[in-house]
Amino acid sequence: MLSSIRQRLVFVIFLGAFVLELGMQTFWKKEFGPYWSPAIWLIAGLLVAGTALWLFARPRPDKPPALSFSLPLWAERGLVTLLYLGGCLIVLFQIWPVFDEFPIDPQQSDVIPSMEYYVRRFLNGEKVYAPMPFSTWTIEPPYLTMTWLPYTIPELLKIDYRWLALGAFYGIVAIYVGRLLWQRRPLLEVALKTVVPFFMVLVLIQHDRHIFGHSVELTIVAFYLFLALTLFHKRAWLMGFAIMICLLSRYAFTFWMPAFIFMIWIARGFKPAFATGFYVVLGVLLLYILPFWIKDPGMLSRGLDYYEKTAIGQWQTQPWQQAGEKPFHLDRGLSFSLLFYDFAEGTVEERLATNRKVQFWVCLLTAGLLLLGFYFWNKKGLSPRLYALASLKAYLAVFFSLLHVPFSYLFIVPLFLSIPLLYELPRVQ
């Protein structure tokens, strides 16, 4: 009885942390000031991972919760399908005006216009990684292949790139919902979990429309949610593919990735760990190094240098801000970057470098601690996949809390990685 009460309490903490994390990026953004807000966001993310991990270590219920109700299988699938399609339609009708409100304009945001450069050069057989001239500035291309390659599809179809991002999100949510149905979870549980991803998007639209107007980050969300599905899959090539598409789109999990390879080694032996790493390397060779980098080895360093200059620019008060205001993106309560800006010593460049160094060492330490934790978790015979899932969530929470250029659209990736954890948890009786 005491154990059941404890599990309920931890489950409530998980749900509260889940809501708090969403709130700190939307309706409570900067509510607790620019210094405490990122701390609360980080704590919420770690609580989501930690409480999920605690619940994963407890025995699963042998029977459906009492609040569930049963229907014939075809009726359950039909009802959940209707819920899913209803969520798609509601999001569609809310996000469509956002696309109209934010036309593709490099003067407002050069994210999508830059991607158009990559894609059109690629389709025309031109050099993809060449300087990209805009009206008053020139970009040295920093994006890796999977950031832009998927958008050859909407380019060929002559449609807005943002529709592909929305479609990728719809697709991955459909896979997750289908998996719940295949597992024969209680209908009430599946129905509630089906609407959660759509609810999150609607809240984000309500409070930060720019995320969906100026970026296509839902594609990256889909990549990471796909990665979460493949962790400790029996097919090494599938894990390697999932890691590779994330690695060639967002480098955020750079330190977690080798830790995960070692987790595979500990749990399954050297052969599957080596095979997974091999497929990752093979994918990077085929999609980035051989077709692009080998023809111009200096392009990566030029892109990184440009990114560094962009970061320094974001650590300045923007021209449209009042004199003396804090840099806009640093002051939104999303990361600890403002702490370094306000309290680190030296010039702006030196303070930015301090932020990056701290992020480097903290993320390296975090990955090491998560790997050590896996060793003890595995010795207890618990699910390696569930630990890897929670560790990915925890690592990304730490990484993004120290992000030195905290654009708000980037933060939806760690936010949506709470979804796989929620989907793995049964409703506690």
Long-range contacts (C-beta under 8 A, 24 or more apart in sequence): 3-58, 4-428, 4-429, 7-55, 7-58, 7-428, 8-428, 8-429, 10-51, 10-54, 10-55, 10-428, 11-51, 11-55, 11-425, 11-427, 11-428, 13-47, 13-51, 14-47, 14-48, 14-51, 14-52, 14-55, 14-421, 14-422, 14-425, 17-43, 17-44, 17-45, 17-47, 17-48, 17-51, 18-44, 18-48, 18-418, 18-422, 20-44, 20-47, 21-45, 21-48, 21-415, 21-418, 22-200, 22-203, 22-415, 24-333, 25-204, 25-207, 25-208, 25-334, 25-408, 25-411, 25-412, 25-415, 26-203, 26-204, 26-206, 26-207, 26-208, 27-203, 27-207, 29-207, 29-208, 29-332, 29-333, 29-334, 30-331, 30-332, 30-333, 31-333, 32-333, 33-333, 34-326, 34-330, 34-331, 34-332, 34-333, 34-338, 35-338, 35-339, 37-333, 37-334, 38-333, 38-334, 38-335, 38-336, 38-401, 39-336, 39-401, 41-333, 41-334, 41-397, 41-401, 42-397, 42-398, 42-401, 45-393, 45-394, 45-396, 45-397, 45-401, 45-414, 45-418, 46-394, 46-397, 46-398, 48-393, 48-397, 48-418, 48-421, 49-390, 49-391, 49-393, 49-394, 49-397, 49-421, 50-390, 50-394, 52-386, 52-389, 52-390, 52-393, 52-421, 52-424, 52-425, 53-386, 53-387, 53-390, 55-425, 55-428, 56-382, 56-383, 56-386, 56-387, 56-390, 56-424, 56-425, 57-377, 57-380, 57-382, 60-426, 61-426, 61-428, 61-429, 64-186, 65-186, 65-188, 65-189, 65-426, 65-427, 65-428, 65-429, 66-429, 67-186, 67-188, 67-427, 68-186, 68-187, 68-188, 68-189, 69-187, 69-188, 70-187, 71-187, 76-181, 76-187, 76-190, 77-181, 79-187, 79-191, 80-177, 80-180, 80-181, 80-187, 80-190, 80-191, 80-194, 83-191, 83-194, 83-195, 84-173, 84-174, 84-177, 84-194, 87-173, 87-194, 87-195, 87-197, 87-198, 88-170, 88-198, 90-198, 90-202, 91-166, 91-198, 91-201, 91-202, 91-205, 92-166, 94-202, 94-205, 95-166, 95-201, 95-205, 95-212, 98-205, 98-209, 98-212, 98-213, 99-160, 99-162, 99-212, 99-213, 101-209, 101-213, 102-209, 102-210, 102-213, 102-214, 104-160, 106-134, 106-135, 107-135, 108-214, 109-210, 109-214, 109-215, 110-134, 110-139, 111-214, 111-215, 111-216, 112-161, 112-162, 112-214, 112-215, 112-216, 114-139, 114-141, 114-143, 115-143, 115-147, 115-148, 115-151, 115-161, 115-216, 116-151, 116-155, 116-161, 117-141, 118-143, 118-147, 118-148, 118-151, 119-148, 119-149, 119-151, 119-152, 119-155, 120-155, 122-148, 122-149, 122-152, 123-152, 123-155, 123-156, 127-295, 127-296, 128-292, 129-292, 129-296, 129-299, 129-303, 139-306, 140-299, 140-302, 140-303, 140-305, 140-306, 141-299, 141-303, 141-306, 142-303, 142-304, 142-306, 142-307, 143-303, 144-247, 144-248, 144-249, 144-251, 144-288, 145-248, 145-287, 145-288, 145-292, 146-223, 146-244, 146-245, 146-246, 146-248, 146-249, 146-287, 147-220, 147-248, 147-249, 147-250, 149-287, 150-219, 151-216, 161-216, 162-212, 162-216, 164-216, 164-219, 165-216, 165-217, 165-218, 165-219, 165-222, 166-218, 168-218, 168-219, 168-221, 168-222, 169-197, 169-201, 169-218, 169-219, 169-221, 169-222, 171-222, 172-221, 172-222, 172-225, 172-226, 173-197, 173-198, 175-226, 175-229, 176-225, 176-229, 176-419, 176-420, 176-423, 179-229, 179-423, 180-423, 185-426, 186-427, 188-427, 189-426, 189-427, 193-422, 193-423, 196-419, 196-422, 197-416, 197-419, 200-415, 200-416, 200-419, 204-412, 208-408, 210-408, 210-409, 211-408, 211-409, 211-412, 214-409, 215-409, 217-409, 217-410, 217-412, 217-413, 218-412, 219-249, 220-246, 220-249, 220-250, 220-413, 221-412, 221-413, 221-416, 223-249, 223-250, 224-250, 224-413, 224-416, 224-417, 225-416, 225-417, 225-419, 225-420, 227-392, 228-389, 228-392, 228-417, 228-420, 229-420, 231-260, 231-385, 231-388, 231-389, 231-392, 232-264, 232-267, 232-268, 232-384, 232-385, 232-388, 236-272, 236-275, 236-276, 236-278, 236-279, 237-275, 237-279, 239-264, 239-276, 239-279, 240-275, 240-276, 240-277, 240-278, 240-279, 240-280, 240-282, 240-283, 241-279, 241-283, 243-276, 243-280, 244-279, 244-280, 244-283, 244-284, 244-287, 245-283, 247-280, 247-284, 248-283, 248-284, 248-287, 248-288, 250-410, 250-413, 252-396, 252-399, 252-400, 252-413, 253-392, 253-395, 253-396, 253-399, 254-363, 255-363, 255-364, 255-366, 255-367, 255-395, 256-367, 256-370, 256-391, 256-392, 256-395, 256-396, 258-367, 259-367, 259-368, 259-370, 259-371, 259-374, 259-391, 259-395, 260-388, 260-391, 260-392, 262-371, 263-371, 263-374, 263-378, 263-384, 263-387, 263-388, 263-391, 266-374, 266-375, 266-378, 267-374, 267-378, 267-384, 268-384, 310-405, 311-352, 311-404, 311-405, 312-348, 312-349, 312-352, 314-405, 315-341, 315-348, 315-351, 315-352, 315-404, 316-348, 329-405, 329-406, 329-407, 329-408, 330-406, 332-406, 332-408, 334-400, 334-403, 334-406, 334-408, 334-411, 335-400, 335-401, 335-402, 335-403, 335-404, 335-406, 336-401, 336-402, 337-402, 337-403, 337-404, 337-405, 337-406, 340-404, 352-404, 355-402, 355-404, 356-404, 358-402, 359-399, 359-402, 359-403, 359-404, 362-398, 362-402, 363-395, 363-398, 363-399, 363-402, 366-394, 366-395, 366-398, 366-399, 367-395, 370-394, 370-395, 386-424, 389-420, 389-421, 389-424, 390-421, 392-417, 393-417, 393-418, 393-421
